[in-house]
Amino acid sequence: MNALEQLAVALGLAGLCGINLYLTVFATGLAIRMGWLHLAPQFSGLELLGGTPILAIAGTLYVLEFFADKVPWVDSMNDAVHTLIRPLGAAFLSIQVLGDVDPVFDVVVGLLAGGVALTTHAAKAGTRLVANASPEPFSNIALSVTEDVVVLGGLAMVYQYPYLSLAALVVVLGVIIYFGPRMFRLMKTRVWFAWRKLSAPASDKSSEVSAKLPPHVDLIFQQLTFGREKVAWAIPCVSSASKQIPGHLSGWLVGTEAEDQTVHFVAPRRGRAFAKSLELRGYKAGAESRFLTENLVFYPLQKGQPKFVFQCDRPRRGLVEKVATVIQERLASTTEVRDDSMVAA
């Protein structure tokens, strides 16, 4: 059972290293140095963490990360730098937990520990990217404090109840893997929006609305409309989750020359493309500026109807406002025609 217990401790520490490597090393070393943690003989390899040089280095780096982790976008840059450092540190720490064992077992556990640390690191980095979409710093501070509490609590569980910590780690990894594809799409779009904001300023100048779609997107659109509709305008965007549309899909919002109240969202994806026609009767169109994005929003005028939000990069501010105006004018004119018909009847 000692081998299983060592594996549980090694992987538990690896998961915590993916969240905060320096706090994991410093807290463990300090607990050993102060006599708060009495290591079983099979964990004697961890005694080196109580040495003065390691405590000094880990403590200094933790203090630096403590402050960097609470500043929006600085925390994401810090996560990017540690994408390799945390898994490597986790692999080294897990090998120290194993002590003198078969070198093959060392390599296998080291690889597992690196993978576990990379998974928890990716979950942390993705969560921070979501929080950084809002310019206020309070969410970053709350997340940073929560992560430190999780690491300290996790360390206590790993050393006192290693099997329970292993079970908890399996559950956490399962949740991360399940939501992984969505988290990856979110991270990709957030990074792209941030890059676009930094590379080009938001412009109020309206450019010409394009009526062309990329060939692979046009094919999806023609299949959706059975080739009966002609594109009047098209704008690249990213979807927000609603009852009818999944979130974080990169695609195109398309309007046609037909005098109706319908727009179409098409998103090419590997495997199976997504396409949806949205009936906007009973909606109002508008443009909203956010920290990273310019949003084209369809507000429901009746309760119970979903709200649709499509995010565009900041340099397209003028284009988003122009499209919102075009759609709202069509919605208003169609409503007026319908009302006149009812009066005539």
C-alpha positions in Angstrom: 0.0 0.0 0.0 3.0 2.3 0.4 3.4 2.6 -3.3 -0.2 3.6 -3.8 0.1 6.1 -0.9 3.2 7.6 -2.5 1.5 7.9 -5.8 -1.5 9.6 -4.2 0.8 12.2 -2.5 2.9 12.7 -5.6 -0.1 13.4 -7.8 -1.9 15.4 -5.2 1.1 17.7 -4.9 1.3 17.9 -8.7 -2.2 19.1 -9.0 -1.5 21.8 -6.4 1.7 22.8 -8.1 -0.3 23.5 -11.2 -2.2 26.1 -9.3 0.7 27.6 -7.3 4.0 25.9 -7.4 5.9 28.3 -5.1 3.2 28.2 -2.3 3.1 24.4 -2.5 6.9 24.2 -2.1 7.2 26.9 0.5 4.3 25.7 2.7 5.5 22.1 2.7 9.1 23.2 3.4 8.0 25.5 6.2 5.8 22.8 7.8 8.8 20.4 7.8 11.2 23.0 9.1 8.9 24.0 12.0 8.0 20.5 12.9 4.3 20.9 11.9 4.6 18.1 9.4 6.2 14.8 10.4 7.1 12.8 7.3 6.7 9.0 7.2 9.9 7.2 6.2 8.7 6.7 2.6 8.4 10.5 2.2 11.9 11.3 3.5 12.8 12.7 0.1 10.7 15.8 0.8 12.9 16.8 3.7 15.1 18.9 1.4 12.2 21.3 1.0 12.9 22.4 4.6 16.3 23.6 3.7 17.1 27.3 4.0 18.0 28.0 0.3 14.8 26.4 -0.9 12.6 28.1 1.6 14.2 31.5 0.8 13.8 31.1 -3.0 10.3 29.6 -2.9 9.2 32.2 -0.3 10.6 35.1 -2.4 9.0 33.9 -5.6 5.7 33.3 -3.8 5.7 36.9 -2.6 6.3 38.2 -6.1 3.6 35.9 -7.5 1.2 36.9 -4.7 1.1 40.5 -5.9 1.3 39.7 -9.7 -1.6 37.3 -9.3 -4.0 40.0 -8.2 -3.4 42.4 -11.1 -5.6 41.9 -14.2 -3.7 40.7 -17.3 -0.4 40.6 -15.3 -1.8 37.4 -13.8 -2.4 36.0 -17.3 1.1 36.9 -18.4 2.4 35.2 -15.2 0.5 32.1 -16.1 1.9 32.1 -19.6 5.4 32.2 -18.2 4.7 29.3 -15.9 3.2 27.0 -18.5 6.4 25.0 -18.5 7.7 25.9 -15.0 4.8 24.5 -13.0 4.6 21.0 -14.8 8.4 20.7 -14.5 8.4 21.6 -10.9 5.5 19.2 -10.2 7.4 16.4 -12.0 10.5 17.1 -9.9 8.5 17.2 -6.6 6.7 13.9 -7.4 10.0 12.1 -8.0 11.3 13.4 -4.6 8.1 11.9 -3.0 8.9 8.5 -4.5 12.4 8.3 -3.1 14.5 5.3 -4.2 12.4 3.3 -6.6 12.6 1.7 -10.0 13.8 4.4 -12.5 11.0 3.3 -14.8 8.4 4.1 -12.1 10.1 7.5 -11.6 9.7 8.4 -15.3 6.1 7.2 -15.4 5.0 9.1 -12.3 7.0 12.2 -13.4 5.1 12.2 -16.7 1.8 11.7 -14.9 2.6 14.5 -12.4 3.6 16.9 -15.2 0.3 16.1 -17.1 -1.8 16.6 -13.9 0.0 19.9 -13.2 -0.5 21.1 -16.8 -4.2 20.3 -16.6 -4.8 22.3 -13.4 -2.6 25.1 -14.6 -4.7 25.3 -17.8 -7.9 25.4 -15.8 -6.5 28.3 -13.6 -5.2 30.2 -16.6 -8.5 29.9 -18.4 -10.5 31.1 -15.4 -8.2 34.1 -15.1 -8.8 34.9 -18.8 -12.5 34.9 -18.2 -12.1 37.2 -15.1 -9.8 39.6 -17.1 -12.7 40.3 -19.5 -13.9 42.7 -16.8 -11.5 45.6 -16.0 -12.3 45.6 -12.3 -9.6 44.0 -10.1 -11.8 42.5 -7.4 -12.6 39.2 -9.2 -8.8 38.7 -9.7 -8.1 39.3 -6.0 -11.0 37.0 -5.0 -9.7 34.2 -7.3 -6.1 34.6 -6.1 -7.1 34.3 -2.4 -9.3 31.4 -3.2 -6.5 29.6 -5.0 -4.1 30.1 -2.1 -6.7 28.7 0.3 -7.3 25.7 -2.0 -3.6 25.0 -2.1 -3.1 25.2 1.7 -6.3 23.1 2.3 -5.2 20.7 -0.4 -1.8 20.3 1.2 -3.4 19.4 4.6 -5.6 16.8 2.8 -2.7 15.3 0.8 -0.5 14.7 3.8 -3.3 13.6 6.3 -5.7 11.8 3.9 -3.7 10.9 0.8 -6.3 8.4 -0.6 -9.1 11.0 -0.1 -7.0 13.6 -1.9 -6.4 11.2 -4.8 -10.2 10.6 -5.1 -10.8 14.4 -5.1 -8.1 14.9 -7.7 -9.7 12.4 -10.0 -13.1 14.2 -9.7 -11.5 17.6 -10.3 -9.6 16.3 -13.4 -12.8 14.8 -14.7 -14.6 18.1 -14.5 -11.7 19.9 -16.1 -11.5 17.5 -19.0 -15.3 17.6 -19.5 -15.3 21.4 -19.7 -11.9 21.5 -21.5 -13.1 22.0 -25.1 -15.3 24.9 -24.0 -12.6 26.4 -21.9 -10.1 26.1 -24.8 -12.5 28.0 -27.1 -13.0 30.7 -24.5 -9.2 31.1 -23.9 -8.6 31.3 -27.7 -11.2 34.0 -28.2 -10.2 36.0 -25.2 -6.5 36.0 -26.3 -7.6 37.1 -29.8 -9.8 39.9 -28.6 -7.0 41.1 -26.3 -4.5 41.1 -29.1 -6.9 42.9 -31.4 -7.5 45.6 -28.8 -3.8 46.1 -28.3 -2.9 46.0 -32.0 -5.5 48.4 -33.3 -7.7 51.1 -31.6 -11.5 51.0 -31.6 -12.7 53.0 -34.5 -16.0 54.9 -34.8 -15.7 55.1 -38.6 -18.1 52.9 -40.4 -16.5 50.9 -43.1 -18.4 49.2 -45.9 -20.4 46.2 -44.8 -19.1 43.2 -46.7 -21.5 41.0 -48.6 -19.0 38.2 -49.1 -18.4 35.1 -47.0 -15.3 32.9 -47.1 -16.0 29.9 -49.5 -16.2 27.3 -46.7 -18.6 29.5 -44.7 -20.7 30.4 -47.8 -21.2 26.6 -48.4 -22.6 26.2 -44.9 -24.9 29.3 -45.4 -26.2 27.9 -48.7 -27.0 24.6 -47.1 -28.8 26.4 -44.3 -31.0 28.5 -46.7 -31.2 25.9 -49.5 -29.5 28.3 -51.8 -32.5 30.6 -51.9 -31.1 33.6 -50.0 -28.5 36.2 -51.2 -26.1 37.7 -48.7 -26.7 41.4 -48.0 -24.1 41.8 -45.3 -21.9 39.6 -43.2 -19.8 40.3 -40.1 -17.3 37.9 -38.3 -18.1 37.4 -34.6 -18.1 35.1 -31.7 -21.3 33.8 -30.1 -22.4 34.1 -26.5 -24.2 31.2 -25.0 -28.0 31.3 -25.2 -30.9 28.8 -25.4 -30.4 28.3 -29.1 -26.7 29.0 -29.7 -23.6 27.5 -27.9 -21.1 30.0 -26.6 -17.6 30.8 -27.9 -18.2 29.7 -31.5 -16.2 31.7 -34.0 -18.4 32.3 -37.0 -20.3 34.9 -39.1 -23.5 36.7 -38.6 -25.3 37.0 -42.0 -28.2 39.2 -43.2 -30.0 38.6 -46.5 -31.7 40.7 -49.1 -35.1 39.2 -48.2 -37.4 41.7 -46.5 -37.9 39.6 -43.4 -36.7 39.7 -39.7 -34.3 36.8 -39.9 -30.5 36.7 -39.5 -28.3 33.7 -39.7 -25.3 32.6 -37.7 -22.9 30.1 -39.2 -19.8 28.7 -37.5 -17.5 26.3 -39.3 -16.0 23.7 -36.9 -13.8 20.6 -37.3 -16.2 17.7 -37.6 -19.6 19.3 -37.7 -20.4 22.9 -38.6 -23.1 24.9 -36.7 -25.8 26.9 -38.4 -28.8 28.6 -37.0 -31.5 31.0 -38.4 -32.8 33.5 -35.8 -36.2 35.0 -36.1 -36.0 38.5 -34.7 -39.7 39.4 -34.6 -40.3 41.0 -31.2 -36.6 42.0 -30.8 -34.6 45.2 -30.7 -31.1 45.5 -32.1 -28.3 47.5 -30.5 -24.6 47.9 -30.1 -22.7 47.7 -26.8 -19.1 48.4 -26.0 -17.3 46.2 -23.6 -13.7 46.0 -22.2 -12.5 43.7 -24.9 -15.3 43.5 -27.4 -17.9 45.4 -29.4 -21.2 43.5 -29.0 -24.1 43.2 -31.4 -27.1 42.6 -29.1 -30.7 41.5 -29.8 -32.9 42.4 -26.9 -36.2 40.6 -26.5 -39.2 42.8 -26.1 -41.3 40.1 -24.5 -40.5 38.0 -21.4 -39.4 34.5 -21.9 -37.5 35.1 -25.1 -33.7 34.6 -25.1 -31.2 37.5 -25.5 -28.7 37.0 -28.3 -25.2 38.5 -28.1 -22.5 38.4 -30.8 -19.0 39.6 -29.9 -16.7 41.4 -32.4 -13.2 42.8 -31.9 -12.8 46.4 -30.9 -11.5 47.8 -34.2 -14.9 46.9 -35.7 -16.9 49.3 -33.5 -18.1 51.4 -36.4 -19.1 48.3 -38.4 -21.0 46.8 -35.5 -22.9 50.1 -34.9 -23.8 50.2 -38.7 -25.0 46.7 -38.7 -27.1 47.2 -35.6 -28.7 50.3 -37.3 -29.4 48.4 -40.5 -31.1 45.6 -38.5 -33.1 47.9 -36.3 -34.3 49.9 -39.3 -35.5 46.7 -40.9 -37.2 45.5 -37.7 -38.9 48.9 -37.3 -40.1 49.1 -40.9 -41.4 45.6 -40.9 -43.3 46.3 -37.7 -44.8 49.5 -39.2 -45.9 47.6 -42.3 -47.6 45.0 -40.2 -49.3 47.7 -38.1 -50.6 49.5 -41.2 -52.0 46.2 -42.6 -53.9 45.6 -39.3 -55.3 49.2 -39.4 -56.4 48.7 -43.1 -58.1 45.4 -42.2 
